[in-house]
Amino acid sequence: MPSNLLEVYPQVFKRSVERSDPLLYAKTTPENVYQAALKQNRPLFRYIMRDLMLPGSGVLGYENLRTLHERVSQGQSALILSAHFSNFDVPALYYLLNRHGEEGRRIFESIVFIAGRKLTEGSREVKAMAEMFNRVVISAKGHSMSPEEVQEAMAINKASQKTIGAMQKQGKIFLVYPTGTRSRLYDEHSHNGIREIYNYIRKFDYIQCCGISGLILPARDDVPMVGEYPRKDVVQYAFGKVYKTEEYLSQVEGAITDANADRKQVVVDTVVNEIYSLGFDPRKATVFFLIKYNPYAIAVANTYHNVIDTVEERLSHFKAAVVTQLIAKVKLPVIARTRSFREALKNLFN
């Protein structure tokens, strides 16, 4: 029975890859760090979102998001600091905001996601999904990188910062993930915000936190995205209060009493605490959640649901065949001028 993403939705990924230019954005350079959305595959992923999201899914605090959008429409700059649990976080937000009509669609199109370069430089399936949304691409720097790779990453990040600065007053809302990675239940380090996020926060006029509840594609490190196991869930995005950044920083930093505290990290930690207070907090995950989102448990659940669906489908076909046969044989006596309806019933399954 199909369990992973590629097995469950083979046609979606086949068609999305076919519609995606393999060369476009395949290599990030300082000249193409802003990558505008290519929308041809959105209907395909809407199908997946619709299939995986259970009743009750939606956007909480939508009026707060509307307020933030009004700020950027007036020429202010704004940053959303969001939870990040899944490779489907962006498609899910797109799908849910799309349900808010023209205003929701307009708000979503104003969002620019700050994303890592591996999304479009990795597998074609991930690229076909990532390129559906507006992005400014940044590059990680690692100890295993060569001097040339480090230099390239620095050039890309410098260009990204310049691009973000130029677009801040153009009616765009930027969205960044303070953890810098998907938060995994089994990896405590992935639950924490990274210090560098402070440098993003201080450059915007307004900030807003966003929490997420529900998980339709739990993160795994041992397989690529298409090897992860999808699951049905109630997915909710919760947008918190809109803060004027200057006031927010003054309040948080003013409350620091430890002279040796890392001021920037304290601010980021405070942001992460609010994000998790708005939705699911992986730091407080119980054994139930660890089992619920375990890939093996998901595989078993998916197999069970597939079996049930198959049985229901076959029963439906069987019922339809019985009804067709019943109608045909009940009509037969009339056509053949059979004298007794009882005789027709005797021959029903003969």
KOLDODREN-515059 format. One record per atom (N, C-alpha, C): residue in three letters; x, y, z. Coordinates in steps of 0.02 Angstrom, whole numbers, padded with zeros to 5 digits, always signed. Layout:
REM KOLDODREN-515059
ALAXYZ/...
This chain:
REM KOLDODREN-515059
MET+00042-00060+00000/MET+00000+00000+00000/MET+00044+00063+00000/PRO+00024+00115-00037/PRO+00065+00177-00039/PRO+00067+00212+00029/SER+00125+00237+00048/SER+00132+00272+00111/SER+00167+00339+00104/ASN+00221+00342+00064/ASN+00257+00406+00060/ASN+00225+00452+00008/LEU+00248+00513+00008/LEU+00217+00566-00032/LEU+00214+00549-00106/LEU+00269+00523-00132/LEU+00272+00508-00203/LEU+00227+00449-00222/GLU+00218+00402-00176/GLU+00174+00345-00188/GLU+00101+00364-00183/VAL+00085+00409-00137/VAL+00015+00429-00127/VAL-00009+00476-00182/TYR+00035+00520-00205/TYR+00016+00570-00256/TYR+00063+00566-00317/PRO+00069+00509-00348/PRO+00118+00503-00403/PRO+00103+00549-00462/GLN+00040+00557-00480/GLN+00022+00597-00538/GLN+00035+00672-00525/VAL+00024+00694-00464/VAL+00036+00764-00447/VAL+00109+00782-00458/PHE+00153+00740-00433/PHE+00225+00755-00439/PHE+00250+00744-00510/LYS+00223+00695-00543/LYS+00242+00684-00613/LYS+00225+00744-00656/ARG+00163+00769-00648/ARG+00141+00826-00688/ARG+00176+00890-00667/SER+00188+00899-00602/SER+00220+00961-00579/SER+00292+00965-00605/VAL+00328+00908-00606/VAL+00396+00908-00633/VAL+00395+00922-00707/GLU+00348+00894-00743/GLU+00343+00905-00815/GLU+00331+00979-00831/ARG+00295+01014-00787/ARG+00279+01085-00798/ARG+00334+01132-00774/SER+00385+01105-00741/SER+00437+01146-00712/SER+00499+01147-00756/ASP+00526+01206-00768/ASP+00587+01214-00807/ASP+00646+01191-00764/PRO+00680+01137-00782/PRO+00734+01111-00740/PRO+00794+01158-00732/LEU+00801+01205-00777/LEU+00859+01250-00775/LEU+00845+01315-00737/LEU+00782+01337-00737/LEU+00765+01400-00705/LEU+00772+01395-00629/TYR+00813+01439-00600/TYR+00826+01441-00528/TYR+00864+01379-00503/ALA+00889+01338-00548/ALA+00924+01278-00527/ALA+00991+01295-00494/LYS+01016+01354-00509/LYS+01079+01377-00479/LYS+01068+01448-00454/THR+01076+01457-00388/THR+01068+01523-00358/THR+01131+01565-00366/THR+01122+01626-00388/THR+01178+01673-00395/THR+01157+01739-00363/PRO+01204+01784-00352/PRO+01184+01850-00325/PRO+01136+01888-00370/GLU+01132+01868-00434/GLU+01089+01904-00481/GLU+01016+01878-00480/ASN+01003+01819-00452/ASN+00935+01793-00453/ASN+00908+01774-00384/VAL+00931+01809-00332/VAL+00910+01792-00265/VAL+00835+01803-00254/TYR+00806+01851-00290/TYR+00733+01858-00287/TYR+00704+01814-00342/GLN+00662+01767-00322/GLN+00633+01720-00369/GLN+00557+01725-00365/ALA+00528+01757-00416/ALA+00456+01768-00417/ALA+00418+01703-00427/ALA+00358+01700-00400/ALA+00317+01639-00402/ALA+00299+01618-00474/LEU+00304+01554-00486/LEU+00280+01523-00547/LEU+00218+01482-00528/LYS+00160+01500-00553/LYS+00098+01477-00525/LYS+00066+01417-00561/GLN+00098+01390-00611/GLN+00066+01339-00652/GLN+00051+01274-00613/ASN+00088+01262-00559/ASN+00077+01200-00522/ASN+00033+01207-00461/ARG+00009+01267-00448/ARG-00030+01278-00388/ARG-00094+01235-00385/PRO-00132+01228-00441/PRO-00192+01185-00437/PRO-00176+01113-00416/LEU-00118+01087-00436/LEU-00099+01019-00417/LEU-00090+01013-00342/PHE-00057+01062-00312/PHE-00044+01058-00241/PHE-00105+01079-00199/ARG-00150+01117-00229/ARG-00214+01130-00195/ARG-00251+01064-00184/TYR-00246+01020-00233/TYR-00278+00954-00227/TYR-00251+00917-00166/ILE-00184+00917-00158/ILE-00154+00882-00101/ILE-00176+00913-00035/MET-00175+00980-00032/MET-00195+01014+00030/MET-00268+00998+00047/ARG-00310+01000-00003/ARG-00381+00985+00008/ARG-00391+00913+00032/ASP-00349+00868+00007/ASP-00355+00798+00026/ASP-00330+00786+00097/LEU-00280+00822+00119/LEU-00249+00809+00184/LEU-00279+00848+00241/MET-00309+00905+00227/MET-00335+00947+00282/MET-00406+00926+00302/LEU-00414+00916+00367/LEU-00479+00895+00393/LEU-00522+00955+00410/PRO-00588+00945+00418/PRO-00632+01000+00438/PRO-00608+01033+00502/GLY-00612+01099+00505/GLY-00587+01137+00562/GLY-00522+01172+00546/SER-00491+01154+00489/SER-00430+01188+00468/SER-00446+01260+00449/GLY-00400+01305+00463/GLY-00414+01375+00446/GLY-00361+01422+00472/VAL-00376+01486+00468/VAL-00330+01539+00490/VAL-00361+01574+00550/LEU-00326+01573+00606/LEU-00346+01609+00666/LEU-00309+01676+00668/GLY-00341+01727+00695/GLY-00308+01792+00696/GLY-00302+01823+00627/TYR-00349+01806+00583/TYR-00346+01833+00515/TYR-00347+01909+00515/GLU-00385+01937+00561/GLU-00389+02011+00565/GLU-00322+02042+00582/ASN-00280+02006+00620/ASN-00213+02030+00634/ASN-00169+02031+00572/LEU-00177+01978+00532/LEU-00140+01976+00469/LEU-00163+02031+00422/ARG-00228+02044+00421/ARG-00254+02099+00380/ARG-00225+02166+00403/THR-00218+02175+00468/THR-00188+02237+00495/THR-00117+02245+00471/LEU-00079+02190+00472/LEU-00010+02193+00449/LEU-00007+02210+00375/HIS-00052+02182+00336/HIS-00054+02196+00265/HIS-00071+02270+00253/GLU-00114+02297+00293/GLU-00131+02369+00287/GLU-00069+02412+00301/ARG-00027+02391+00347/ARG+00033+02429+00363/ARG+00080+02432+00302/VAL+00090+02375+00269/VAL+00135+02376+00211/VAL+00103+02413+00152/SER+00037+02412+00149/SER+00003+02449+00096/SER+00012+02524+00105/GLN+00027+02545+00166/GLN+00038+02615+00181/GLN+00112+02634+00177/GLY+00154+02587+00153/GLY+00224+02602+00143/GLY+00270+02582+00200/GLN+00243+02546+00250/GLN+00284+02522+00305/GLN+00314+02454+00287/SER+00364+02433+00324/SER+00394+02367+00312/SER+00371+02319+00367/ALA+00363+02255+00349/ALA+00336+02207+00398/ALA+00368+02138+00389/LEU+00374+02104+00446/LEU+00405+02037+00448/LEU+00362+01990+00490/ILE+00345+01932+00461/ILE+00312+01879+00498/ILE+00365+01830+00521/LEU+00362+01812+00585/LEU+00407+01762+00613/LEU+00365+01700+00629/SER+00376+01647+00591/SER+00330+01590+00592/SER+00361+01526+00617/ALA+00318+01484+00645/ALA+00338+01415+00660/ALA+00352+01379+00594/HIS+00391+01326+00598/HIS+00409+01289+00537/HIS+00415+01215+00554/PHE+00367+01175+00532/PHE+00367+01104+00548/PHE+00372+01060+00487/SER+00354+01086+00428/SER+00344+01042+00371/SER+00363+01075+00305/ASN+00380+01034+00256/ASN+00390+01060+00189/ASN+00324+01083+00158/PHE+00269+01068+00190/PHE+00204+01090+00165/PHE+00179+01152+00201/ASP+00220+01184+00242/ASP+00197+01244+00278/ASP+00174+01299+00231/VAL+00212+01311+00178/VAL+00194+01365+00131/VAL+00133+01347+00088/PRO+00132+01287+00057/PRO+00071+01269+00019/PRO+00009+01268+00063/ALA+00016+01248+00126/ALA-00042+01247+00170/ALA-00067+01318+00184/LEU-00022+01365+00196/LEU-00042+01434+00207/LEU-00075+01463+00145/TYR-00046+01448+00088/TYR-00076+01470+00024/TYR-00147+01445+00017/TYR-00157+01381+00031/TYR-00224+01351+00024/TYR-00274+01383+00072/LEU-00254+01392+00134/LEU-00300+01419+00184/LEU-00316+01493+00172/LEU-00267+01533+00152/LEU-00281+01603+00136/LEU-00322+01609+00073/ASN-00315+01562+00028/ASN-00353+01562-00034/ASN-00428+01555-00020/ARG-00444+01524+00036/ARG-00514+01516+00056/ARG-00545+01580+00083/HIS-00504+01631+00092/HIS-00530+01696+00116/HIS-00546+01743+00057/GLY-00553+01715-00001/GLY-00574+01754-00058/GLY-00519+01798-00086/GLU-00540+01850-00121/GLU-00492+01893-00156/GLU-00445+01927-00108/GLU-00469+01948-00050/GLU-00425+01982-00002/GLU-00371+01934+00023/GLY-00391+01872+00039/GLY-00343+01823+00063/GLY-00291+01807+00011/ARG-00313+01802-00052/ARG-00265+01788-00106/ARG-00218+01847-00115/ARG-00243+01908-00109/ARG-00201+01967-00117/ARG-00149+01970-00061/ILE-00170+01954+00000/ILE-00123+01954+00056/ILE-00068+01903+00045/PHE-00088+01843+00023/PHE-00037+01791+00012/PHE+00013+01812-00041/GLU-00011+01841-00095/GLU+00035+01861-00149/GLU+00083+01915-00127/SER+00067+01950-00073/SER+00112+02002-00048/SER+00168+01973-00005/ILE+00163+01909+00013/ILE+00212+01878+00058/ILE+00272+01853+00018/VAL+00331+01870+00041/VAL+00394+01846+00012/VAL+00428+01803+00065/PHE+00441+01740+00049/PHE+00471+01694+00097/PHE+00547+01696+00091/ILE+00579+01700+00148/ILE+00652+01697+00150/ILE+00670+01623+00155/ALA+00700+01597+00101/ALA+00708+01524+00095/ALA+00780+01505+00079/GLY+00797+01444+00096/GLY+00863+01417+00081/GLY+00869+01396+00008/ARG+00929+01398-00018/ARG+00941+01384-00089/ARG+00929+01311-00106/LYS+00933+01266-00058/LYS+00927+01194-00073/LYS+00857+01177-00098/LEU+00808+01220-00086/LEU+00740+01205-00108/LEU+00735+01201-00184/THR+00772+01244-00218/THR+00770+01243-00291/THR+00832+01211-00323/GLU+00881+01196-00282/GLU+00942+01165-00308/GLU+00944+01090-00294/GLY+00892+01065-00260/GLY+00891+00994-00244/GLY+00849+00954-00294/SER+00805+00912-00267/SER+00765+00869-00311/SER+00716+00911-00352/ARG+00698+00885-00410/ARG+00652+00921-00454/ARG+00582+00924-00424/GLU+00563+00874-00385/GLU+00497+00875-00354/GLU+00491+00932-00304/VAL+00544+00942-00263/VAL+00543+00996-00215/VAL+00546+01063-00251/LYS+00587+01068-00302/LYS+00593+01129-00341/LYS+00526+01148-00372/ALA+00489+01099-00398/ALA+00425+01113-00430/ALA+00375+01142-00381/MET+00382+01123-00317/MET+00338+01150-00266/MET+00362+01218-00241/ALA+00426+01224-00226/ALA+00453+01285-00197/ALA+00446+01345-00244/GLU+00453+01334-00309/GLU+00451+01390-00356/GLU+00381+01418-00366/MET+00331+01390-00333/MET+00263+01416-00339/MET+00253+01479-00298/PHE+00301+01496-00256/PHE+00292+01551-00209/PHE+00350+01601-00213/ASN+00335+01665-00198/ASN+00387+01718-00200/ASN+00440+01704-00146/ARG+00503+01709-00166/ARG+00557+01694-00120/ARG+00615+01742-00129/VAL+00649+01756-00073/VAL+00716+01784-00075/VAL+00761+01729-00046/VAL+00810+01709-00085/VAL+00850+01650-00067/VAL+00913+01671-00029/ILE+00927+01633+00024/ILE+00988+01643+00063/ILE+01027+01578+00062/SER+01091+01582+00080/SER+01134+01523+00078/SER+01166+01511+00146/ALA+01163+01449+00168/ALA+01195+01431+00231/ALA+01271+01427+00221/LYS+01307+01437+00276/LYS+01380+01429+00274/LYS+01400+01375+00324/GLY+01439+01327+00301/GLY+01459+01272+00344/GLY+01534+01263+00347/HIS+01556+01227+00400/HIS+01628+01216+00409/HIS+01657+01172+00354/SER+01615+01131+00323/SER+01640+01085+00272/SER+01645+01117+00203/MET+01625+01181+00198/MET+01626+01214+00133/MET+01697+01237+00116/SER+01712+01237+00052/SER+01777+01262+00029/SER+01777+01338+00032/PRO+01835+01370+00029/PRO+01838+01443+00029/PRO+01798+01474-00028/GLU+01798+01441-00085/GLU+01759+01467-00142/GLU+01684+01463-00128/GLU+01663+01409-00096/GLU+01591+01402-00080/GLU+01569+01452-00027/VAL+01613+01464+00021/VAL+01598+01514+00073/VAL+01592+01584+00041/GLN+01638+01599-00004/GLN+01636+01663-00038/GLN+01572+01671-00079/GLU+01552+01617-00112/GLU+01490+01618-00151/GLU+01430+01629-00106/ALA+01428+01594-00049/ALA+01373+01601-00002/ALA+01368+01672+00025/MET+01425+01701+00040/MET+01426+01770+00066/MET+01401+01819+00013/ALA+01419+01807-00049/ALA+01395+01852-00103/ALA+01320+01846-00112/ILE+01294+01785-00107/ILE+01222+01775-00113/ILE+01185+01809-00056/ASN+01211+01801+00005/ASN+01177+01830+00063/ASN+01180+01906+00063/LYS+01235+01933+00038/LYS+01241+02006+00032/LYS+01190+02032-00018/ALA+01182+01997-00073/ALA+01133+02017-00124/ALA+01062+02010-00097/SER+01050+01958-00056/SER+00984+01948-00026/SER+00966+02004+00021/GLN+01013+02024+00063/GLN+01000+02079+00110/GLN+00985+02144+00072/LYS+01021+02154+00018/LYS+01010+02214-00022/LYS+00940+02212-00055/THR+00922+02153-00079/THR+00857+02145-00111/THR+00800+02155-00061/ILE+00807+02126-00002/ILE+00756+02134+00050/ILE+00748+02208+00067/GLY+00804+02243+00075/GLY+00801+02314+00090/GLY+00766+02354+00036/ALA+00778+02336-00027/ALA+00747+02372-00082/ALA+00672+02359-00088/MET+00650+02299-00065/MET+00580+02280-00073/MET+00537+02295-00012/GLN+00569+02317+00042/GLN+00532+02327+00105/GLN+00476+02379+00099/LYS+00485+02427+00057/LYS+00435+02481+00051/LYS+00392+02473-00012/GLN+00390+02412-00039/GLN+00352+02399-00100/GLN+00289+02358-00088/GLY+00263+02362-00027/GLY+00201+02326-00012/GLY+00209+02252+00000/LYS+00270+02230+00016/LYS+00283+02160+00027/LYS+00289+02145+00102/ILE+00261+02087+00121/ILE+00271+02060+00188/ILE+00323+02005+00183/PHE+00375+02009+00222/PHE+00425+01955+00222/PHE+00409+01905+00277/LEU+00425+01842+00264/LEU+00414+01790+00314/LEU+00478+01750+00323/VAL+00499+01741+00386/VAL+00559+01704+00401/VAL+00544+01654+00456/TYR+00582+01599+00457/TYR+00574+01548+00509/TYR+00631+01556+00559/PRO+00616+01578+00621/PRO+00670+01591+00670/PRO+00712+01530+00687/THR+00684+01470+00679/THR+00724+01410+00695/THR+00775+01396+00640/GLY+00764+01425+00581/GLY+00809+01413+00525/GLY+00804+01344+00495/THR+00758+01304+00519/THR+00748+01236+00494/THR+00680+01212+00517/ARG+00659+01155+00492/ARG+00596+01126+00515/ARG+00606+01099+00586/SER+00560+01114+00631/SER+00564+01090+00699/SER+00543+01016+00701/ARG+00588+00973+00723/ARG+00575+00901+00726/ARG+00564+00882+00799/LEU+00514+00840+00811/LEU+00498+00821+00880/LEU+00557+00788+00915/TYR+00597+00750+00877/TYR+00651+00711+00907/TYR+00717+00750+00911/ASP+00717+00813+00888/ASP+00779+00853+00887/ASP+00767+00918+00925/GLU+00788+00920+00987/GLU+00776+00978+01029/GLU+00809+01041+01002/HIS+00866+01034+00970/HIS+00902+01092+00944/HIS+00860+01128+00890/SER+00819+01090+00854/SER+00779+01119+00800/SER+00719+01159+00827/HIS+00709+01158+00892/HIS+00654+01195+00922/HIS+00674+01267+00939/ASN+00738+01281+00938/ASN+00764+01345+00962/ASN+00774+01394+00905/GLY+00765+01458+00921/GLY+00778+01511+00873/GLY+00852+01525+00867/ILE+00874+01545+00808/ILE+00945+01560+00798/ILE+00956+01636+00807/ARG+01013+01652+00836/ARG+01029+01720+00856/ARG+01026+01770+00798/GLU+01045+01747+00738/GLU+01049+01791+00680/GLU+00981+01821+00660/ILE+00927+01791+00683/ILE+00860+01817+00666/ILE+00850+01888+00693/TYR+00886+01903+00747/TYR+00882+01971+00775/TYR+00898+02024+00722/ASN+00946+02009+00679/ASN+00967+02058+00628/ASN+00912+02069+00577/TYR+00869+02019+00566/TYR+00811+02029+00523/TYR+00759+02072+00558/ILE+00744+02055+00620/ILE+00691+02089+00658/ILE+00702+02164+00660/ARG+00762+02185+00676/ARG+00775+02256+00688/ARG+00769+02299+00625/LYS+00768+02267+00566/LYS+00766+02305+00504/LYS+00695+02320+00479/PHE+00644+02295+00515/PHE+00575+02305+00494/PHE+00537+02351+00541/ASP+00488+02385+00513/ASP+00447+02431+00554/ASP+00400+02393+00599/TYR+00372+02338+00574/TYR+00323+02298+00612/TYR+00341+02224+00607/ILE+00324+02188+00661/ILE+00333+02116+00662/ILE+00270+02082+00687/GLN+00264+02019+00671/GLN+00206+01979+00693/GLN+00228+01906+00698/CYS+00203+01872+00750/CYS+00219+01801+00758/CYS+00162+01758+00732/CYS+00180+01698+00708/CYS+00130+01652+00681/CYS+00144+01581+00707/GLY+00093+01553+00739/GLY+00098+01484+00763/GLY+00061+01437+00717/ILE+00079+01373+00719/ILE+00047+01323+00677/ILE+00027+01263+00720/SER-00035+01240+00710/SER-00058+01179+00741/SER-00077+01130+00686/GLY-00062+01066+00697/GLY-00077+01016+00646/GLY-00018+01004+00602/LEU-00009+00942+00583/LEU+00051+00924+00545/LEU+00032+00872+00493/ILE+00036+00891+00429/ILE+00016+00846+00375/ILE+00075+00814+00339/LEU+00136+00837+00355/LEU+00196+00805+00326/LEU+00254+00811+00375/PRO+00255+00768+00427/PRO+00308+00771+00477/PRO+00377+00765+00446/ALA+00423+00806+00471/ALA+00491+00808+00443/ALA+00530+00745+00460/ARG+00570+00724+00411/ARG+00617+00668+00421/ARG+00684+00688+00393/ASP+00738+00660+00423/ASP+00805+00674+00399/ASP+00834+00617+00357/ASP+00801+00560+00360/ASP+00829+00501+00327/ASP+00805+00491+00255/VAL+00758+00533+00233/VAL+00731+00527+00165/VAL+00722+00596+00136/PRO+00719+00602+00069/PRO+00701+00667+00039/PRO+00628+00682+00051/MET+00606+00742+00033/MET+00537+00763+00046/MET+00486+00714+00019/VAL+00495+00690-00043/VAL+00446+00645-00073/VAL+00444+00578-00038/GLY+00493+00564+00005/GLY+00493+00502+00043/GLY+00459+00508+00110/GLU+00439+00570+00129/GLU+00405+00580+00193/GLU+00332+00557+00188/TYR+00303+00541+00246/TYR+00237+00512+00248/TYR+00184+00565+00262/PRO+00139+00578+00215/PRO+00085+00626+00228/PRO+00032+00597+00274/ARG-00003+00640+00309/ARG-00056+00618+00353/ARG-00111+00672+00355/LYS-00171+00651+00368/LYS-00227+00698+00373/LYS-00228+00729+00442/ASP-00245+00794+00445/ASP-00246+00828+00510/ASP-00285+00893+00504/VAL-00305+00919+00560/VAL-00334+00987+00564/VAL-00276+01035+00568/VAL-00269+01078+00518/VAL-00212+01125+00515/VAL-00238+01196+00527/GLN-00207+01230+00575/GLN-00227+01299+00590/GLN-00165+01343+00596/TYR-00168+01399+00562/TYR-00117+01452+00568/TYR-00146+01506+00613/ALA-00107+01527+00663/ALA-00131+01578+00709/ALA-00084+01638+00707/PHE-00111+01695+00684/PHE-00072+01757+00679/PHE-00083+01800+00741/GLY-00029+01817+00773/GLY-00033+01855+00835/GLY-00037+01930+00824/LYS-00028+01966+00878/LYS-00031+02039+00879/LYS+00023+02069+00835/VAL+00007+02126+00804/VAL+00056+02163+00764/VAL+00094+02210+00811/TYR+00160+02205+00811/TYR+00202+02246+00854/TYR+00240+02298+00813/LYS+00246+02357+00840/LYS+00293+02405+00813/LYS+00362+02383+00838/THR+00407+02369+00793/THR+00470+02336+00810/THR+00510+02375+00862/GLU+00514+02439+00853/GLU+00553+02480+00899/GLU+00528+02473+00971/GLU+00462+02474+00978/GLU+00432+02467+01045/GLU+00441+02397+01073/TYR+00434+02348+01029/TYR+00442+02278+01051/TYR+00512+02266+01077/LEU+00562+02287+01039/LEU+00631+02276+01060/LEU+00646+02314+01125/SER+00620+02374+01131/SER+00631+02413+01191/SER+00602+02378+01252/GLN+00542+02349+01243/GLN+00510+02315+01299/GLN+00546+02251+01319/VAL+00565+02210+01270/VAL+00598+02147+01285/VAL+00668+02159+01313/GLU+00706+02202+01281/GLU+00774+02215+01304/GLU+00775+02252+01371/GLY+00723+02293+01382/GLY+00719+02329+01445/GLY+00705+02284+01504/ALA+00677+02225+01491/ALA+00660+02178+01545/ALA+00718+02132+01562/ILE+00774+02137+01526/ILE+00832+02094+01540/ILE+00868+02120+01602/THR+00876+02077+01651/THR+00908+02097+01714/THR+00979+02069+01720/ASP+00994+02017+01682/ASP+01060+01987+01685/ASP+01108+02026+01640/ALA+01158+02056+01669/ALA+01205+02097+01632/ALA+01246+02056+01582/ASN+01250+01990+01594/ASN+01289+01947+01549/ASN+01247+01912+01496/ALA+01183+01926+01497/ALA+01138+01893+01449/ALA+01152+01916+01378/ASP+01143+01870+01331/ASP+01150+01886+01260/ASP+01085+01920+01238/ARG+01088+01985+01231/ARG+01028+02025+01216/ARG+00992+02001+01153/LYS+01029+01987+01101/LYS+00998+01965+01038/LYS+00964+01898+01046/GLN+00997+01852+01081/GLN+00968+01785+01090/GLN+00905+01788+01133/VAL+00905+01832+01182/VAL+00846+01840+01225/VAL+00786+01863+01184/VAL+00798+01910+01138/VAL+00744+01934+01095/VAL+00717+01877+01052/VAL+00762+01839+01022/VAL+00741+01784+00979/VAL+00704+01730+01019/ASP+00728+01716+01079/ASP+00695+01667+01121/ASP+00625+01690+01140/THR+00617+01754+01152/THR+00551+01781+01169/THR+00503+01774+01109/VAL+00529+01787+01050/VAL+00489+01779+00989/VAL+00467+01706+00981/VAL+00514+01660+00989/VAL+00498+01589+00981/VAL+00446+01567+01033/ASN+00452+01592+01094/ASN+00403+01575+01145/ASN+00333+01597+01125/GLU+00327+01656+01095/GLU+00261+01679+01074/GLU+00236+01638+01015/ILE+00281+01621+00969/ILE+00261+01580+00912/ILE+00230+01514+00936/TYR+00264+01481+00982/TYR+00239+01417+01007/TYR+00176+01425+01050/SER+00169+01482+01082/SER+00108+01493+01122/SER+00046+01499+01078/LEU+00056+01517+01014/LEU+00001+01526+00968/LEU-00021+01461+00935/GLY+00022+01410+00938/GLY+00006+01347+00905/GLY+00037+01288+00942/PHE+00061+01241+00905/PHE+00091+01181+00934/PHE+00161+01198+00959/ASP+00176+01174+01020/ASP+00242+01185+01050/ASP+00279+01118+01052/PRO+00328+01108+01007/PRO+00362+01043+01006/PRO+00402+01029+01069/ARG+00418+01081+01107/ARG+00456+01072+01169/ARG+00414+01038+01223/LYS+00348+01041+01214/LYS+00303+01011+01263/LYS+00266+00950+01236/ALA+00294+00921+01183/ALA+00261+00864+01151/ALA+00259+00804+01199/THR+00200+00776+01205/THR+00191+00717+01248/THR+00208+00654+01209/VAL+00207+00598+01244/VAL+00219+00534+01211/VAL+00167+00522+01156/PHE+00106+00546+01168/PHE+00053+00538+01119/PHE+00072+00570+01052/PHE+00100+00631+01055/PHE+00121+00665+00993/PHE+00181+00631+00961/LEU+00226+00606+01002/LEU+00284+00572+00975/LEU+00263+00510+00936/ILE+00212+00476+00960/ILE+00185+00418+00925/ILE+00144+00439+00865/LYS+00103+00491+00876/LYS+00057+00515+00823/LYS+00095+00535+00761/TYR+00151+00568+00769/TYR+00189+00594+00712/TYR+00248+00550+00693/ASN+00254+00492+00725/ASN+00307+00446+00707/ASN+00296+00418+00637/PRO+00347+00418+00594/PRO+00337+00396+00524/PRO+00311+00325+00518/TYR+00332+00281+00563/TYR+00308+00212+00559/TYR+00235+00207+00578/ALA+00215+00247+00628/ALA+00144+00248+00646/ALA+00102+00277+00590/ILE+00129+00328+00556/ILE+00093+00357+00500/ILE+00086+00307+00443/ALA+00139+00269+00431/ALA+00137+00218+00377/ALA+00083+00166+00392/VAL+00080+00145+00455/VAL+00028+00096+00474/VAL-00041+00126+00466/ALA-00049+00189+00489/ALA-00115+00222+00484/ALA-00135+00231+00411/ASN-00086+00251+00369/ASN-00101+00260+00298/ASN-00122+00194+00265/THR-00087+00141+00284/THR-00104+00075+00257/THR-00174+00055+00278/TYR-00190+00067+00342/TYR-00257+00051+00368/TYR-00310+00089+00329/HIS-00299+00155+00320/HIS-00349+00196+00284/HIS-00354+00174+00211/ASN-00298+00155+00182/ASN-00300+00132+00112/ASN-00341+00068+00106/VAL-00332+00023+00155/VAL-00371-00040+00155/VAL-00445-00025+00162/ILE-00462+00019+00209/ILE-00532+00038+00219/ILE-00561+00069+00156/ASP-00522+00115+00126/ASP-00546+00148+00064/ASP-00557+00097+00009/THR-00510+00049+00003/THR-00516-00002-00049/THR-00577-00045-00038/VAL-00588-00066+00025/VAL-00647-00107+00042/VAL-00711-00069+00027/GLU-00713-00005+00048/GLU-00773+00036+00036/GLU-00786+00044-00039/GLU-00731+00054-00078/GLU-00739+00062-00150/GLU-00766-00002-00181/ARG-00740-00059-00160/ARG-00762-00122-00188/ARG-00834-00137-00167/LEU-00851-00120-00105/LEU-00920-00130-00083/LEU-00967-00086-00123/SER-00944-00025-00138/SER-00985+00021-00177/SER-00997-00008-00247/HIS-00943-00034-00277/HIS-00950-00065-00343/HIS-00997-00126-00340/PHE-00989-00166-00285/PHE-01031-00225-00278/PHE-01105-00206-00271/LYS-01117-00154-00230/LYS-01186-00131-00221/LYS-01216-00107-00287/ALA-01174-00070-00324/ALA-01197-00044-00388/ALA-01214-00102-00436/ALA-01172-00155-00435/ALA-01183-00212-00478/ALA-01247-00249-00459/VAL-01258-00255-00393/VAL-01319-00289-00369/VAL-01381-00250-00389/VAL-01378-00184-00380/VAL-01435-00143-00397/VAL-01449-00148-00472/THR-01396-00145-00513/THR-01405-00150-00586/THR-01436-00217-00605/GLN-01412-00270-00573/GLN-01438-00337-00588/GLN-01511-00343-00565/LEU-01524-00313-00507/LEU-01593-00315-00480/LEU-01641-00281-00527/ILE-01622-00221-00550/ILE-01666-00183-00594/ILE-01677-00221-00659/ALA-01622-00250-00685/ALA-01628-00287-00749/ALA-01674-00347-00743/LYS-01667-00383-00687/LYS-01706-00444-00680/LYS-01777-00432-00657/VAL-01787-00376-00623/VAL-01856-00359-00604/VAL-01894-00337-00665/LYS-01860-00302-00711/LYS-01893-00280-00773/LYS-01905-00338-00820/LEU-01863-00390-00817/LEU-01867-00445-00864/LEU-01935-00479-00867/PRO-01967-00492-00809/PRO-02033-00524-00813/PRO-02084-00483-00851/VAL-02079-00418-00844/VAL-02127-00375-00878/VAL-02118-00379-00953/ILE-02054-00377-00973/ILE-02039-00380-01045/ILE-02057-00448-01074/ALA-02041-00501-01034/ALA-02054-00568-01059/ALA-02125-00591-01043/ARG-02166-00547-01015/ARG-02235-00563-00996/ARG-02239-00622-00948/THR-02191-00624-00900/THR-02193-00674-00848/THR-02253-00660-00804/ARG-02288-00714-00785/ARG-02351-00704-00750/ARG-02340-00689-00676/SER-02282-00709-00648/SER-02274-00701-00577/SER-02210-00663-00560/PHE-02217-00611-00519/PHE-02159-00573-00495/PHE-02117-00618-00450/ARG-02151-00666-00417/ARG-02115-00713-00374/ARG-02066-00754-00414/GLU-02084-00773-00474/GLU-02039-00811-00516/GLU-01977-00770-00534/ALA-01987-00707-00545/ALA-01931-00663-00560/ALA-01882-00660-00502/LEU-01908-00655-00441/LEU-01865-00652-00382/LEU-01825-00716-00373/LYS-01856-00773-00392/LYS-01820-00837-00388/LYS-01760-00838-00433/ASN-01766-00804-00490/ASN-01712-00804-00540/ASN-01663-00745-00533/LEU-01671-00708-00479/LEU-01634-00645-00471/LEU-01558-00655-00478/PHE-01531-00706-00444/PHE-01458-00716-00445/PHE-01438-00778-00484/ASN-01482-00802-00527/ASN-01466-00859-00569/ASN-01432-00836-00633/
